[in-house]
Amino acid sequence: MKFIIDQQVEDIELPENLKLNTFLQEFHSDCPHPECSFGFYGYAFGQSPFHVPRLVQKALVDNAHKGQYAAVPGVEELREAISEYNKYYFHMDVDPDRIYVGPGTKELIYNLLEILHGTVILPTPAWLGYLPQIRFLKKNYHMLPAGVDKKINPQDLEKLALRLHDRQKILIFNNPNNPTGLVYSKKELEVIVEVCREQNIIVIADEIYAQTTYEFENFVSMGKIYPEGTFVTNGLSKSHAAGGYRLGYVIFPQHSVDVRRQFKKIVATEYTAVTTPIQHAAVAGFQISKEMDEYFQITRKIHEIMGEYVYEKLHEISGVTSTKPQATFYLLADFNRFTPEFNASKIPTSQKFSETLIQHPYHTAIVGGDSLVLERTDFSARLAFVDYDGKKAYDAFRDDFPKSHSDKLEFVKTNAPKVVSGLKMIETYFDHLLQNAESKIDCDFSSLSVVN
Ligand SMILES: Cc1ncc(COP(=O)(O)O)c(C=O)c1O
């Protein structure tokens, strides 16, 4: 039987995260070296390494018998818990009516893009999830490249908006940011919002990393500064290490009854509601409790320690710079200083760079610039610092938390050996590159410390 696939689907490129997955698997099965059974130093996948909080797991088990469909916007108890959560952690007063629950924020962002009219403004570098959605929906879009500080420049935003003639524009604003790990200050938000108000720009504020902000009091939600024009999205995936639960929520702007009505139609048409037991599990994750608070504090502290380590070690490689993460488990490294050597070694693009780094003998997976919606020749890359046993690190931290700088170094060496070895591998890669090596130098593998 030959099935005919709709042309619109045929035309979609494989989303970057799937591409990366496929590439890693293919590389793996093709690699003839016995050392390839080791796998790789994983700086590519953006998944929290921690365990799902125990009380969330327990609530899931306790509610496993609930087989009925939930109400389209989400179960009442959960929307109330999310409202409390936003009041307690983000100082926002949100009526539960303004909250819709969905199967992950990725889907919710897609649903919002489905109903909202207007050209999309996509600041870059960006998370690799947005662009395929925008393209699939055939929406007009414009990139907004970051300034030297790797953040949105409000003047650039204004200039771009002035060129667009839509009555309404949609800014996708990801704060804290994937891939840079940076956090916008209240002042910075206010200046951006001034432009949004003047230029009729509404905001989809993807705040999925809000709870990971290292100095937590520094995080300010866009929903607080621009409540009449912001759709805030957040969920369980990063803060509760539960991406696989597929639960996110959107807070609609003030005075958005009609938008919600339209949104409800889309949700009811596409997925009816989120899995009922998962919603009940999420209640435990969003309700204010000592256990959850401790979980957030410890996990964000460990992310900070790992981030500091990766930042420091990268800067020890001559010529490499990076953002200094203030949240998330990412930083954006800049390897452009090596452009001449890349070119001499027939590595013309960041895609090729990430391919050569995954190959034997380096075995190191990163996300290259072109998967971050940067120019193909921009040798920037995202490094995620999550390749360690999160539960072990969590317990070790709780037993005896590292205080001094040397305690923290020791903590990383003991609890995240692959993060340590992978950085050495990146250094080795650049040593070889500088020696005018070809991308596939077959160096002595015995110098490699393989950690399983
Ligand atoms: C910036 C950003 N937004 C959204 C998501 C998706 O989150 P969810 O699991 O809620 O769909 C991710 C996941 O990596 C992300 O990095």
Ligand as a Chemical Component Dictionary entry (heavy atoms), coordinates in Angstrom:
data_LIG
# 
_chem_comp.id                   LIG 
_chem_comp.type                 NON-POLYMER 
_chem_comp.pdbx_formal_charge   0 
_chem_comp.three_letter_code    LIG 
# 
loop_
_chem_comp_atom.comp_id 
_chem_comp_atom.atom_id 
_chem_comp_atom.alt_atom_id 
_chem_comp_atom.type_symbol 
_chem_comp_atom.charge 
_chem_comp_atom.model_Cartn_x 
_chem_comp_atom.model_Cartn_y 
_chem_comp_atom.model_Cartn_z 
_chem_comp_atom.pdbx_ordinal 
LIG C1 C1 C 0 12.518 27.638 25.959 1  
LIG C2 C2 C 0 11.662 26.423 26.010 2  
LIG N1 N1 N 0 10.334 26.567 25.908 3  
LIG C3 C3 C 0 9.513  25.499 25.951 4  
LIG C4 C4 C 0 10.023 24.219 26.080 5  
LIG C5 C5 C 0 9.052  23.067 26.054 6  
LIG O1 O1 O 0 8.493  22.871 27.258 7  
LIG P1 P1 P 0 7.307  21.821 27.486 8  
LIG O2 O2 O 0 7.952  20.539 27.933 9  
LIG O3 O3 O 0 6.460  22.458 28.527 10 
LIG O4 O4 O 0 6.582  21.635 26.194 11 
LIG C6 C6 C 0 11.392 24.022 26.189 12 
LIG C7 C7 C 0 11.944 22.670 26.295 13 
LIG O5 O5 O 0 13.106 22.409 26.076 14 
LIG C8 C8 C 0 12.234 25.159 26.163 15 
LIG O6 O6 O 0 13.550 25.029 26.270 16 
# 
loop_
_chem_comp_bond.comp_id 
_chem_comp_bond.atom_id_1 
_chem_comp_bond.atom_id_2 
_chem_comp_bond.value_order 
_chem_comp_bond.pdbx_ordinal 
LIG C1 C2 SING 1  
LIG C2 N1 SING 2  
LIG C2 C8 DOUB 3  
LIG N1 C3 DOUB 4  
LIG C3 C4 SING 5  
LIG C4 C5 SING 6  
LIG C4 C6 DOUB 7  
LIG C5 O1 SING 8  
LIG O1 P1 SING 9  
LIG P1 O2 DOUB 10 
LIG P1 O3 SING 11 
LIG P1 O4 SING 12 
LIG C6 C7 SING 13 
LIG C6 C8 SING 14 
LIG C7 O5 DOUB 15 
LIG C8 O6 SING 16 
# 
